[in-house]
């Protein structure tokens, strides 16, 4: 896997027998010897730890940091405050496509950790530099590791080794110590379960990972992370967000605050809001265990009404589930069919999350 970036925990994953795969320019663990299904169920029932160091970290600090983030992204920092996290979007000014979806950690005073998706760090960095104010902007992705500890027993188990980290509430942010190392902890995640994400210096990554594992928390890979986020109805960039997809089409209008003043992409998105989006993201609950897949078409009464953006088998619902962009007239409860390699598979439109 030449040319790929490597997590500070790469050797740890290999030693654990992980199946390593390329992902957004990184070599990351897909699963461990127990398999994706076991990791998925461990997250839903107990607690798991993911290496998410492939996510970017752009540190924005100093005078003008607040204003730069307000202008670059869709959400409004005035709705939160220091010591909190916020989900937001970076838009294409031309058509309001979501160039990236981002978590912002407001660490303290004038310091923010902006967390883009793996492949989008450079475009987020550039957007912040185009802001009317120019704070200090640093790409610190290579200097740190990030792990996500998720599941209903996360706080109970994490408290055995780091009570301070375990106590960081949902969408709260705090600086603390873990394994004798400085850490920034946020009550965020991508599974639909309770948990925290922990950022530490790259040199401390192995010590922190080992300490978390000593609390009885199971390693999990990207395979389980994807099936978990799909059950939770969470969008994945490149599937439910990306070129040609606006926050309104993705059902994420709540991420946009038109009343905060000017922001990048505002005029294009306002025009779409006034005209009404041409399609809307909805859930599909499939009859039977056959998993629907991205790109398959959705039909109703002989008319094509949309296309699947993500699909898989749900270990919890024990049936196929999907997210799909459908004609705006389609509503939850409507019966549809999915073209699965020439076969018509019945499904019902449903609200998300599935779990």
N, C-alpha and C positions, 0 to 999 in steps of 0.2 A: 504494500500500500504506500508506495513512494509518493511524495508530494503532499501527503496529508498532514494536518496538524495533530498533535498528540496531547491528550490530557495529562496533567501531572500524576494522575492515578493509573495511567496506562499499564505499567508493569504489575500493579496490584490486580487489575482485571485479568490479565494473562495468567498470573499465578493462581487465580481462582477458577481458571478454566473457561473464561467467558469466550463466546463467539464474537470476534471483533469484525466490524463492518465499516465501510466508508459512509459518512453521513455529513452532508453539508460542508465538505472539505476537512472533516475530522475523522480519525479512527476511534470508534466508540463501541462499547459492548452492546450487542443486540440482546443477548440472554446469557444466563449462566447454566451449569449442567442440569439444574432442576427443570428448566424450561420456562417459556413465557407464560403458559397457563398457570403454573404454580406461583410465579411471581405476581401475576395479576391478582390471584385469589389472596395471596399474602397481603397485598396492599389493601384490598377491600375488607379483610378480616382482622389484620394485625398491623404490621408496620414494615416498610421496606425503605432502602436507601438507593437513590439513583445518583450517578455521576452526571451532572449537567454542565460540566465545565466548557462544553462547546458553545453555550450561550455567551454572547458578548457582554462586556462591561465597559461602558463609557462613563468615566467619572467627570462630572460637571460641577465646578466649584468656584467660589469667589463671587464678587459683585457681578450682577447680571445673569447668574445661573438660573434663578427663578424665571426671569423674563424670557431667556432663550428657550427653556423647556415649554413655557406657555405658548410661545409663538410656533415652535416646531411641531407640536403634537396637539391632538384634538381635545383631550380632557382638560380639566381645570384644577390646577394645584390648590386653588383657594378652597376647594371642597374637602381637602385633607389638611395636612400640617406636618411639621417636623415629627419624625418618628413614625411615619406611616408610609404605606405603599399604594400605588395607583396603577391601574391598567389603562393604556392609552394607545393611540394609533398615529403612525406617520403616513400622511397622504401624498399622492402625486398631485401637484397643483393643477395639472391639465384635466384630469378626469375623476379625481377623488378616489382612485384606486388605493387600497391599503398596501403601501410599500413594506410596512412591517407593523406587527403588533408587539407592544413593549410593556414591561413592568418598570416603573420608576420607584426606586427606594429613596425616600427623603431621609437621609441618614441623620444629619444635624445641621443646624444653622444654614450655611450656604453650600452644603455638600450633598450632591445627589448621585446615586448610582443608577444609570440608565441601562436597562438589560434588554438588548435586541436579540432576535433570533440569530443563529450561528452565521448564516451567510449574509446577513444584512448590516453587520456592524459598521462597515465603511460608509454605507449610504446614510445611516443614522448620524454618524460622526459628521459627515458633510452637511446634513441638514441643520445640525446644531451650529455649525460654523457659518451658515448662511443667515443666521438670526440677526436681527437689528443690534442686539447686544452681544458682545463676545467675551464670555467668561473663560476660565481655564478649562480646557477640554482635553482629556487624556484617555486613550484606549489602553486599559489595564488588563485586557483579557488574558494576556500571556503571563501576568504576574500573580494570578490567583487561581484557585479551584472553587467550584461551587457544587455542593451536594444537596439533594432534596430528600428529606425524610418525610414519608407520607403514610397515612393509614390511621385507623381509629385508635390504635394503641401507641401511636407515636409519642405523645406527650408523657404517657406513663413510663415508657421504656427509656426515652431520652433523658428523663429526669434522673435516672439512675447514675448517669455520667455527666450531665450538664443541666442542673435545675434551671439555670438562667436561660439557656436556649429553649428549653421545654416550655418556659413561661411566656415566650413571645407570642402575643395573640394574633388572631387573624388580621392580615393586612397591617400589622404593626411592624416596626423596624427597630432594632436595638443593637448596640455594640457591646460585646461581652468577650469572655475567654472560654475556649474549649481546648482541652488537652494542653493547657498552658500557653495557648496561642491566641492572638487577637482574632476576633471573628465578627462579622456583621451577619445578623440573623433576621430574616423576614418571615412573617406568617403567610407565605404564598406557596403556590404549587400548581400542578397541571394534571391532577388526577380526579378531582371531585371529592377527595378526602381531606380531612384536617391534616396539618403538618407545617413544616418550616423548610426554608431554604437557607443554607449556611455558606457564606463566602469566607475563605481563609487564604493566606499567602500560599503560593504554590508549594513552598518548601514544607509547609505544615500539613499538606493534604493527606498524606499517608497516615500520620498520627491521628488526625481527626477521623478519617475513615475507619481505622482500626478501633478507636474508642467507641464509635457508633455501633460497629459490629459486635463489640463486647457486651452491648446492652440487649442482644438478641434480636437485632434488626437485620432483615434479610436483604442482600444485594439484589437489585433488579435492573433490567436493561431497557433499551429503547423499544423493544417489541411490546413489553407490558405497558410502558408509558403511553404508547399509541393506542392500544386497546382500552386503557383506562380513560384517556382523554376523550375517546369516541363515545364510550358509555356515558360520560359526563356531559356530552354535547359541546365540547370545547373546540374552537376552530384551530386548524393547523395551517400556518402560512404555506402557500403553494397549493393548497387544496380549498379551504373555505375563505381564505384571504389571499390577495395577490393581484396581479395585473387584471384589470377589468372588473374587479370586485370591490365595491364600496362598503363602508360600515352599514349603510342602510340595507343593502342587499343581503348582508350577512346577519341581519337581525341584531346589530350591535349599535343602534342609534344612541343608546344610553352612554356610550363612550365619547360622544361628541357634545360639546357645550358651545352652541352658537352664541350664547349670551355673554361669553367671557371676553369678547373682542376678537381682533384679527388673529388668524392662525393659518398656517400653510394648508392650502387646499380648501379653505372655507367657501369661496365663491362657487367652485365647481360642485361641492357637496350640497350647498344650499340650492343650486339649480336642480339637482336631482331630487332633493326633498320636495321641491315645489311641483315638479313633474310627476313624481311617484316612481319608485324603483320598478324596473321591468321584470324582476324576479326576486324571490325571497328564499332564504335558506330554511329548510324544514327537516324534521326527522322522519325516517321511514322504519316501520317495524314489520319485518318480513315474516311470512308464514313459513315455518320450518327452519332448519339449521343451515341451509345453504347461504353462504356469505355473499352479499352483493359487493361489487367492486367499483372503484373510481372509473368514471367514463361511461358506465352503463346508462342507457336511456330509461326514462320513466314515462309511462303512457297512461292515459285515461280515455276510455271510450273510443279507442282507435286513433287518438291524437297524441303526439309527443308533447309532453308538458314540462320536461326538465331533464337534468342529468345529475348523476351521483358524483359528489366530490370526495367522499370517504365512505368506505363500507367494510364490515368485517363481521365475524361471529362474536356475539356477546356472551362471555362466560357466565355472567350473572343472569341475564334474561334467557339464556339457552336458545337463542334464535338469532337470525341475521338482523343487523341494524345498519342504518346508513344515514348520512347527511346528504341532502340533495338541494340544488337550486331549482325551484319550481315556479311555474306561472303564478303571479300574485293572487289570482282568483282561487287557487287551491288552498284548502283549509284543513286543520286537524280533524280526523275522522273520515276524510275522503278515502275511498278505496282506489288503488292504482295497481299497475303491474310494472315489473322491472324486466327489461330484456336482458336475460342472462344467457349469453351465447346462443341466442335463437330461441330460448325457452321463455315463456311468460311466467314469472314468479309473482304471486299476489303479495301485496303489502298494504299497510294502512299508514296514512300520514299522521304523524303524532308530534306533540310538543316535546322538547328536550328540557332537561336531561332524560336519558333512558334509565339511568340508575341514580 
